[in-house]
Amino acid sequence: MKPIEPKTGCIASASKIIGNKWTALIVRDLSSGPKRFCELENSVSHINPRTLSQRLDDLEEYEVITKKSYAEVPPRVEYTLTAKGSDLLPILRQMANWGDKYSEQSV
């Protein structure tokens, strides 16, 4: 049987980035294109604005998203997935498929 990890620590490394609560949902919502903070706050319901801000900062630090500020009044900021962030989408699709397959059993 082929090992799941090519080398020890790969899963831990990925979990460090997407393992925090809300992070996968933020990446999911950015998959459809750039979003502003208030759009993410509405789409990821029940998230505290401070938590959303922290998750966005973390994702930017890990180069999963980019933050673009526009010199407008009022100021506008948009968040977009990077190529690294887009590489997470197949993982999220698999998570969604697994959740769909087993969601009825866990209720």
Secondary structure, 3 states (H helix, E strand, C coil): CCCCCCCCCHHHHHHHHHCCCCHHHHHHHHCCCCEEHHHHHHHCCCCCHHHHHHHHHHHHHCCCEEEEEECCCCCEEEEEECHHHHCCHHHHHHHHHHHHHHHHHHC
